[in-house]
Amino acid sequence: MLLTLMFVALFAMIILGVPIAVALAGSSLLYIVLSGIAPEITVIHRMVNGVDSFPLLAVPFFIMAGNLMNSAGITKQIFDFATAAVGHGRLILQQAGALVDVRIQFGIEPLDRLLVDIGQRLGLYAAHRQPVQQLAQRGTTQVEIGNRRHRIHEHSFLYIPIIAAYREAIASGGAARVAARRLKPDNGRLIHTATHGTRRRRPTCTMESAMSERETMEYDVVVVGAGPAGLSFAIRLKQLKPETNVCVIEKASTIGAQILSGAVIEPQPLDALLPGWRDNPPPICVPAGEDEFWLLGKDGGRKLPVPPGMRNHGNFIVSLGAMCAWLAPQAEALGVDVFPGFAAADNIYNEDGSVAGVRIGDMGVAKDGTHKPGYTEGIDIKAKVTVLAEGARGSLTKQLIKRFKLDAGSDPQGYSIGIKELWQLPAGRVTPGKIVHSFGWPADTHTYGGSFLYHLDNDRIALGYISGLDYSDPNYKPWEAFQQWKNHPMVKPLLEDGTILSAGARAIVTGGWQSLPRCEMPGAILIGDTAGLLNVPKVKGTHQALKSGMLAAEHLVASGLDAAGFDAKLRDSDVMAELKKVRNIKPAFKKGLWFGLFNAAWETVTAGLSPWTLKNKADWSSLHKLGECEEPRRDYVQRTLPPRDRLAGVYFAATEHDEDQPIHLHVADTDICATTCVEEYDNPCTRFCPASVYEMVADESQPHGKRLQINAANCVHCKTCDIKDPYEIITWVTPEGGSGPNYQNL
């Protein structure tokens, strides 16, 4: 009946003169909406008594709609309309080469992990005509096609050991091993594992017996974080020592979905890692063109000479998220197991205290801590070496730094918050490759801040604003500063009549050379932004992340997978030499804009040979209390460009959290928020958070008539609260795997 209605709607729209691309999309969306009303025939991939009930007749409409919409230039707005039509649902139709994925979410219904490779289902693409492994558990499925793995059910991490074994069987030239797990209907515990037809060699992973407390996988190396550092490490390690078993776990739903950066990259590390990459570059990769550097006032600006570190001839503008999604299949092709959607919630240790691996967070835990139907305990992934590549302010790294006192002898780490948007502009406005940086307005002279504006291809532009989290004014709002800059008379005309495609925020490590912790400990190492390798004056860190990842791989191969000695090797490398040259530039801006500029010129001329090193202080300690200092005058303008507020901005981050899960933002004492913090700082968390997670709501029972409310579902995982809270009582931990923002090309 529903398919009939879809056909009728399609032909009716065509007869009425609606363009065929819109007609195809509209009829397909009608099918989805009606399917949501009739759950018994929802578009979902199921295994019921071995019979696939996915309605294949609907699939061609999704494929044709996606192809025609791309060719007709119809953009994301169609799908934004679809979101409203479905209610809380979201349809994401992505095309990557010949692969089309359909993902549908209806609120918190069980469809929220649906991801089906419909190209393979119809046998349309020769590139994916490889064996497909399907495993069934309570009507849900895990599918692997070649080197692509699709996690459909929110509790499906139990399938990882079997999938790893399947991949190993294919790689070894043996027959595909099909492993099925039989579950007791009452509690879902594993009671049997069967394998058939494989030529055995050393297993990629092992599983403890079902009676053990937690299920366990074992690898030679486990990497936490599928960013540029983690993926470059995995690729380089497999290049040098192919027999090493390597696993990369990533908390985001897909690789790159929670990666956000400018980003202009220096290509030399990629040349060393993947010599032929320029013949098959990442999806967004624009050669750098003209550079501009501006000092802005409220009504205009002055063009300045471009500092040496910001001269980008020979560099490339990329989407770092898209680049990581491009790197992951290349790691998988070498035999690396890449598992998106699995959040490492804790470290695990050996009896001697060394790091033994990580623990995946439990799934199916309700907000009140009780176990929901389908609750599954997280598995332990054990390894000889654990490589932390979590990015800025990683939750596991934070634990390890404290446990092993890795920051003894170094300054406190410093951070900034970067807020970014991707825009689609009217034809003719974009100059592909153009790079513009600015400083000055809207920041005051004692607040570190600056902007970037990168011209991409296809009339797109990436823009953002960075605010140092060492600011002192408790009333400062980083998100508002970004929106004010967008409405500057030199920026606003470029953006008018454009549309936002995606938006997000993240913390950036800016402490530099003097804040670098020790990057090794028994059983583990730190690389990339986790270690703190960003070059602040260059506004670049990707090349440092790539180099540190490759350096770590080379060290582990030479040492026989022993972490000892990596810190010394890193500090003797050109990675640290680059940071040492610029170590004094960022800290000097604490003394004001003009002193900072003079010092930056001096440090540049002397190549960082000053006999002194300026100190960093913890960002949480930098806020002055209300009334202690004269507040800077915010010379702001009336804003007209979207988004109207932070909640509207969260929409463009496509953030998703199951409402019925434990809050992943732990506040140690909420009484402080309702009393002392109101009096001393007027709750700065309500202003520094870019996603309106923290809100003070009316409560007459409290001394000041308000209490803290945490809107955890808004969180974009920037970690600013964990960094800037003046009482250090907020701790960010990982939510369920797959939760959080789903950035598109940021």
Secondary structure as the mmCIF struct_conf table of DSSP 4:
data_model
#
loop_
_struct_conf.conf_type_id
_struct_conf.id
_struct_conf.beg_label_comp_id
_struct_conf.beg_label_asym_id
_struct_conf.beg_label_seq_id
_struct_conf.end_label_comp_id
_struct_conf.end_label_asym_id
_struct_conf.end_label_seq_id
HELX_RH_AL_P HELX_RH_AL_P1 LEU A 2 ILE A 15
TURN_TY1_P TURN_TY1_P1 LEU A 16 GLY A 17
HELX_RH_AL_P HELX_RH_AL_P2 ILE A 20 ILE A 37
BEND BEND1 ALA A 38 ALA A 38
HELX_RH_3T_P HELX_RH_3T_P1 PRO A 39 ILE A 41
BEND BEND2 VAL A 43 VAL A 43
STRN STRN1 MET A 47 VAL A 48
TURN_TY1_P TURN_TY1_P2 ASN A 49 GLY A 50
STRN STRN2 VAL A 51 ASP A 52
HELX_RH_3T_P HELX_RH_3T_P2 LEU A 56 ALA A 58
HELX_RH_AL_P HELX_RH_AL_P3 VAL A 59 SER A 71
TURN_TY1_P TURN_TY1_P3 ALA A 72 GLY A 73
TURN_TY1_P TURN_TY1_P4 LYS A 76 LYS A 76
HELX_RH_AL_P HELX_RH_AL_P4 GLN A 77 VAL A 86
BEND BEND3 GLY A 87 HIS A 88
STRN STRN3 ARG A 90 ALA A 96
TURN_TY1_P TURN_TY1_P5 GLY A 97 ALA A 98
STRN STRN4 LEU A 99 GLN A 105
TURN_TY1_P TURN_TY1_P6 GLY A 107 ILE A 108
BEND BEND4 GLU A 109 GLU A 109
HELX_RH_3T_P HELX_RH_3T_P3 PRO A 110 ARG A 113
STRN STRN5 VAL A 116 ASP A 117
HELX_RH_AL_P HELX_RH_AL_P5 ILE A 118 ARG A 121
TURN_TY1_P TURN_TY1_P7 LEU A 122 GLY A 123
HELX_RH_3T_P HELX_RH_3T_P4 ALA A 126 HIS A 128
BEND BEND5 GLN A 130 GLN A 130
STRN STRN6 VAL A 132 GLN A 137
TURN_TY1_P TURN_TY1_P8 ARG A 138 GLY A 139
STRN STRN7 THR A 140 ILE A 145
TURN_TY1_P TURN_TY1_P9 GLY A 146 ASN A 147
STRN STRN8 ARG A 148 ARG A 151
BEND BEND6 HIS A 153 HIS A 153
TURN_TY1_P TURN_TY1_P10 GLU A 154 HIS A 155
HELX_RH_3T_P HELX_RH_3T_P5 SER A 156 TYR A 159
HELX_RH_AL_P HELX_RH_AL_P6 ILE A 160 ALA A 171
TURN_TY1_P TURN_TY1_P11 SER A 172 GLY A 173
BEND BEND7 GLY A 174 GLY A 174
HELX_LH_PP_P HELX_LH_PP_P1 ALA A 175 ARG A 177
STRN STRN9 ALA A 180 LEU A 183
TURN_TY1_P TURN_TY1_P12 PRO A 185 ASN A 187
STRN STRN10 LEU A 190 ALA A 194
BEND BEND8 GLY A 197 GLY A 197
BEND BEND9 ARG A 202 ARG A 202
BEND BEND10 THR A 204 THR A 204
TURN_TY1_P TURN_TY1_P13 ALA A 210 MET A 211
BEND BEND11 SER A 212 ARG A 214
STRN STRN11 THR A 216 VAL A 224
BEND BEND12 GLY A 227 GLY A 227
HELX_RH_AL_P HELX_RH_AL_P7 PRO A 228 LEU A 240
TURN_TY1_P TURN_TY1_P14 PRO A 242 GLU A 243
BEND BEND13 THR A 244 THR A 244
STRN STRN12 VAL A 246 GLU A 250
BEND BEND14 LYS A 251 THR A 254
TURN_TY1_P TURN_TY1_P15 ILE A 255 GLN A 258
STRN STRN13 VAL A 264 ILE A 265
BEND BEND15 PRO A 267 PRO A 267
HELX_RH_AL_P HELX_RH_AL_P8 GLN A 268 LEU A 273
TURN_TY1_P TURN_TY1_P16 PRO A 275 GLY A 276
HELX_RH_3T_P HELX_RH_3T_P6 TRP A 277 ASP A 279
BEND BEND16 ASN A 280 ASN A 280
BEND BEND17 PRO A 283 ILE A 284
STRN STRN14 CYS A 285 PRO A 287
STRN STRN15 ASP A 291 LEU A 296
BEND BEND18 LYS A 298 ASP A 299
STRN STRN16 GLY A 301 LEU A 304
HELX_LH_PP_P HELX_LH_PP_P2 PRO A 305 PRO A 307
HELX_RH_3T_P HELX_RH_3T_P7 PRO A 308 MET A 310
TURN_TY1_P TURN_TY1_P17 HIS A 313 GLY A 314
STRN STRN17 PHE A 316 VAL A 318
HELX_RH_AL_P HELX_RH_AL_P9 LEU A 320 ALA A 333
TURN_TY1_P TURN_TY1_P18 LEU A 334 GLY A 335
STRN STRN18 ASP A 337 PRO A 340
TURN_TY1_P TURN_TY1_P19 GLY A 341 GLY A 341
STRN STRN19 ALA A 344 TYR A 349
TURN_TY1_P TURN_TY1_P20 GLU A 351 ASP A 352
BEND BEND19 GLY A 353 GLY A 353
STRN STRN20 VAL A 355 ILE A 360
HELX_LH_PP_P HELX_LH_PP_P3 GLY A 361 ASP A 362
STRN STRN21 MET A 363 VAL A 365
TURN_TY1_P TURN_TY1_P21 LYS A 367 ASP A 368
BEND BEND20 GLY A 369 GLY A 369
HELX_LH_PP_P HELX_LH_PP_P4 THR A 370 THR A 370
STRN STRN22 HIS A 371 THR A 376
HELX_LH_PP_P HELX_LH_PP_P5 GLU A 377 ILE A 379
STRN STRN23 ASP A 380 LEU A 388
TURN_TY1_P TURN_TY1_P22 ALA A 392 ARG A 393
HELX_RH_AL_P HELX_RH_AL_P10 SER A 395 PHE A 404
TURN_TY1_P TURN_TY1_P23 LYS A 405 GLY A 409
BEND BEND21 SER A 410 SER A 410
HELX_LH_PP_P HELX_LH_PP_P6 ASP A 411 GLN A 413
STRN STRN24 TYR A 415 GLN A 424
TURN_TY1_P TURN_TY1_P24 ALA A 427 GLY A 428
TURN_TY1_P TURN_TY1_P25 PRO A 432 GLY A 433
STRN STRN25 ILE A 435 GLY A 440
TURN_TY1_P TURN_TY1_P26 TRP A 441 PRO A 442
BEND BEND22 ALA A 443 ALA A 443
TURN_TY1_P TURN_TY1_P27 THR A 445 HIS A 446
BEND BEND23 THR A 447 THR A 447
STRN STRN26 GLY A 449 HIS A 455
BEND BEND24 ASP A 457 ASP A 457
TURN_TY1_P TURN_TY1_P28 ASN A 458 ASP A 459
STRN STRN27 ARG A 460 GLY A 468
TURN_TY1_P TURN_TY1_P29 LEU A 469 ASP A 470
TURN_TY1_P TURN_TY1_P30 PRO A 474 ASN A 475
HELX_RH_AL_P HELX_RH_AL_P11 PRO A 478 LYS A 486
TURN_TY1_P TURN_TY1_P31 ASN A 487 ASN A 487
BEND BEND25 HIS A 488 HIS A 488
TURN_TY1_P TURN_TY1_P32 PRO A 489 VAL A 491
HELX_RH_AL_P HELX_RH_AL_P12 LYS A 492 LEU A 495
TURN_TY1_P TURN_TY1_P33 GLU A 496 ASP A 497
STRN STRN28 THR A 499 VAL A 509
HELX_RH_3T_P HELX_RH_3T_P8 TRP A 513 SER A 515
HELX_LH_PP_P HELX_LH_PP_P7 LEU A 516 ARG A 518
STRN STRN29 GLU A 520 MET A 521
TURN_TY1_P TURN_TY1_P34 PRO A 522 GLY A 523
STRN STRN30 ALA A 524 LEU A 526
HELX_RH_3T_P HELX_RH_3T_P9 GLY A 528 THR A 530
TURN_TY1_P TURN_TY1_P35 ALA A 531 GLY A 532
STRN STRN31 ASN A 535 ASN A 535
TURN_TY1_P TURN_TY1_P36 VAL A 536 VAL A 539
STRN STRN32 LYS A 540 LYS A 540
HELX_RH_AL_P HELX_RH_AL_P13 THR A 542 SER A 559
TURN_TY1_P TURN_TY1_P37 GLY A 560 GLY A 560
BEND BEND26 LEU A 561 LEU A 561
TURN_TY1_P TURN_TY1_P38 ALA A 564 GLY A 565
HELX_RH_AL_P HELX_RH_AL_P14 PHE A 566 ARG A 571
TURN_TY1_P TURN_TY1_P39 ASP A 572 ASP A 572
BEND BEND27 SER A 573 SER A 573
HELX_RH_AL_P HELX_RH_AL_P15 ASP A 574 LYS A 581
TURN_TY1_P TURN_TY1_P40 VAL A 582 ASN A 584
HELX_RH_AL_P HELX_RH_AL_P16 ILE A 585 ALA A 588
HELX_RH_3T_P HELX_RH_3T_P10 PHE A 589 LYS A 591
HELX_RH_AL_P HELX_RH_AL_P17 LEU A 593 VAL A 605
TURN_TY1_P TURN_TY1_P41 THR A 606 GLY A 608
BEND BEND28 PRO A 611 PRO A 611
HELX_RH_3T_P HELX_RH_3T_P11 ASP A 619 SER A 621
HELX_LH_PP_P HELX_LH_PP_P8 LEU A 623 LYS A 625
TURN_TY1_P TURN_TY1_P42 LEU A 626 GLU A 628
BEND BEND29 CYS A 629 CYS A 629
HELX_LH_PP_P HELX_LH_PP_P9 GLU A 630 ARG A 633
BEND BEND30 LEU A 641 PRO A 642
HELX_LH_PP_P HELX_LH_PP_P10 PRO A 643 PRO A 643
BEND BEND31 ARG A 644 ASP A 645
HELX_RH_AL_P HELX_RH_AL_P18 ARG A 646 ALA A 653
TURN_TY1_P TURN_TY1_P43 ALA A 654 ALA A 654
STRN STRN33 GLU A 656 GLU A 656
BEND BEND32 GLU A 659 GLN A 661
BEND BEND33 HIS A 664 HIS A 664
STRN STRN34 LEU A 665 VAL A 667
BEND BEND34 ALA A 668 ALA A 668
HELX_RH_AL_P HELX_RH_AL_P19 THR A 670 ALA A 674
TURN_TY1_P TURN_TY1_P44 THR A 675 THR A 675
HELX_RH_AL_P HELX_RH_AL_P20 THR A 676 GLU A 680
TURN_TY1_P TURN_TY1_P45 TYR A 681 TYR A 681
BEND BEND35 ASP A 682 ASP A 682
TURN_TY1_P TURN_TY1_P46 PRO A 684 PRO A 684
HELX_RH_AL_P HELX_RH_AL_P21 CYS A 685 PHE A 688
TURN_TY1_P TURN_TY1_P47 PRO A 690 ALA A 691
STRN STRN35 TYR A 694 ALA A 698
TURN_TY1_P TURN_TY1_P48 GLU A 700 SER A 701
BEND BEND36 GLN A 702 GLN A 702
TURN_TY1_P TURN_TY1_P49 PRO A 703 HIS A 704
BEND BEND37 GLY A 705 GLY A 705
STRN STRN36 LYS A 706 ILE A 710
HELX_RH_3T_P HELX_RH_3T_P12 ALA A 712 ASN A 714
HELX_RH_AL_P HELX_RH_AL_P22 THR A 720 LYS A 724
TURN_TY1_P TURN_TY1_P50 PRO A 726 TYR A 727
STRN STRN37 ILE A 730 TRP A 732
BEND BEND38 GLU A 736 GLU A 736
TURN_TY1_P TURN_TY1_P51 GLY A 737 GLY A 738
STRN STRN38 GLY A 740 GLY A 740
BEND BEND39 GLN A 744 GLN A 744
#
